[in-house]
Amino acid sequence: MGLNADELNVGDSYSEVIVEDLTRTQIVQYAGASGDYNPVHSDEKFVTEVAGYPTVFAHGMLTMGMTGRMLTNYVGDGRLTYYGVRFVNQVWPGDTLTARAEIAEIREENGQTLVDLAISTTNQDEKFVLTGNATARVE
């Protein structure tokens, strides 16, 4: 299925809450799934005494993955042709994140209709934790 180009306009947006009250367990589960065992994500003593952070924080790629799920919920499975982000702030245990995609451009390329999307994810304080761009094929 997916989006219909005839029903889209520049400025249209979609958002969803991608995680409520992120838990330390979810962060550790992601470490196991990804193989990324950097101690800033799991070792309270290391992160506070050595790294100087107040507590452990989530992997950037965990935030990117959850934001990507929002994108495929919006544009449909198998439609993304590009997805790139920048991690701009840490995501902490207890955070609730909302991801948003806004249509920046609708264009034709090689016989396909594409939408360029501005992507952002914010925490419960409306502070950006991720920004980026994506492109998707539409009908």
C-alpha positions as CSV (number, residue, x, y, z in Angstrom):
1,M,0.0,0.0,0.0
2,G,1.7,3.3,1.1
3,L,1.2,6.9,0.5
4,N,-0.7,8.3,-2.6
5,A,1.2,11.2,-4.2
6,D,-2.1,12.9,-5.2
7,E,-3.1,13.2,-1.6
8,L,0.2,14.7,-0.4
9,N,1.3,18.3,0.0
10,V,4.6,19.9,1.1
11,G,4.2,20.6,4.8
12,D,2.1,17.6,5.6
13,S,3.4,15.8,8.6
14,Y,3.0,12.6,10.6
15,S,4.1,11.9,14.2
16,E,3.8,9.2,16.8
17,V,5.1,8.4,20.2
18,I,7.8,5.8,19.6
19,V,8.6,5.0,23.2
20,E,7.1,5.9,26.5
21,D,9.3,5.8,29.6
22,L,12.3,4.2,28.1
23,T,13.7,1.6,30.5
24,R,17.2,0.5,31.3
25,T,16.1,-3.0,30.4
26,Q,15.2,-1.8,26.8
27,I,18.7,-0.2,26.6
28,V,20.4,-3.4,27.7
29,Q,18.3,-5.5,25.4
30,Y,19.4,-3.3,22.5
31,A,23.0,-3.8,23.5
32,G,22.5,-7.5,23.3
33,A,20.7,-7.3,19.9
34,S,23.3,-5.0,18.4
35,G,26.4,-6.3,20.0
36,D,27.3,-2.7,21.2
37,Y,28.4,-3.1,24.8
38,N,29.9,0.3,25.2
39,P,29.8,0.8,29.0
40,V,28.1,4.3,28.7
41,H,25.0,2.3,27.9
42,S,25.1,-0.2,30.8
43,D,27.7,0.5,33.5
44,E,26.5,3.0,36.0
45,K,29.8,3.3,37.9
46,F,31.8,3.8,34.7
47,V,29.4,6.3,33.2
48,T,29.2,8.5,36.4
49,E,32.8,8.2,37.7
50,V,34.8,7.9,34.5
51,A,32.7,9.3,31.6
52,G,31.1,12.1,33.7
53,Y,27.5,11.6,32.7
54,P,24.7,11.5,35.3
55,T,23.6,8.0,34.3
56,V,23.6,5.5,31.4
57,F,22.0,6.6,28.1
58,A,20.5,4.9,25.1
59,H,22.4,4.0,21.9
60,G,21.9,6.5,19.1
61,M,21.1,3.6,16.8
62,L,18.3,2.5,19.2
63,T,16.7,6.0,18.7
64,M,17.3,5.8,15.0
65,G,15.7,2.4,14.8
66,M,12.6,3.5,16.7
67,T,12.4,6.6,14.5
68,G,12.7,4.4,11.4
69,R,9.7,2.3,12.6
70,M,7.7,5.6,12.6
71,L,8.8,6.2,9.0
72,T,7.8,2.9,7.7
73,N,4.4,3.2,9.6
74,Y,4.0,6.4,7.6
75,V,5.3,5.6,4.1
76,G,4.9,1.8,4.1
77,D,7.3,-1.1,4.2
78,G,9.9,-1.2,1.4
79,R,9.4,2.4,0.4
80,L,12.4,4.1,1.9
81,T,15.2,4.9,-0.5
82,Y,17.3,7.0,1.9
83,Y,17.4,7.5,5.6
84,G,20.1,9.5,7.4
85,V,20.2,11.1,10.8
86,R,22.3,13.1,13.3
87,F,22.2,12.3,17.0
88,V,21.9,15.7,18.7
89,N,21.3,14.9,22.4
90,Q,21.4,11.8,24.7
91,V,18.3,9.7,25.3
92,W,18.0,8.8,29.0
93,P,16.1,6.1,30.9
94,G,12.6,7.4,31.6
95,D,12.5,9.5,28.4
96,T,9.4,9.5,26.2
97,L,10.2,10.1,22.6
98,T,8.0,11.4,19.8
99,A,9.2,11.1,16.1
100,R,7.9,13.3,13.3
101,A,8.2,13.3,9.5
102,E,7.3,16.4,7.5
103,I,7.1,16.4,3.7
104,A,9.8,18.8,2.4
105,E,9.5,18.1,-1.3
106,I,7.5,15.9,-3.7
107,R,9.4,15.2,-6.9
108,E,9.8,12.9,-9.9
109,E,13.0,11.0,-10.5
110,N,13.6,8.2,-13.0
111,G,9.9,7.7,-13.5
112,Q,9.2,7.4,-9.8
113,T,7.4,9.9,-7.5
114,L,9.5,10.5,-4.4
115,V,8.9,12.4,-1.2
116,D,11.7,14.0,0.7
117,L,11.0,14.1,4.4
118,A,12.5,16.2,7.3
119,I,12.8,13.9,10.3
120,S,13.0,14.8,14.0
121,T,12.7,13.0,17.3
122,T,12.1,14.9,20.5
123,N,11.9,14.0,24.2
124,Q,9.2,14.8,26.7
125,D,10.7,18.3,27.1
126,E,10.5,18.9,23.3
127,K,14.3,18.8,23.1
128,F,15.6,17.4,19.9
129,V,17.5,14.1,20.3
130,L,17.7,13.2,16.6
131,T,17.3,15.1,13.3
132,G,17.6,13.9,9.7
133,N,16.2,13.3,6.3
134,A,14.6,10.5,4.4
135,T,13.3,9.8,0.9
136,A,10.5,7.4,0.1
137,R,8.8,6.2,-3.1
138,V,5.1,6.9,-3.3
139,E,2.3,5.7,-5.7
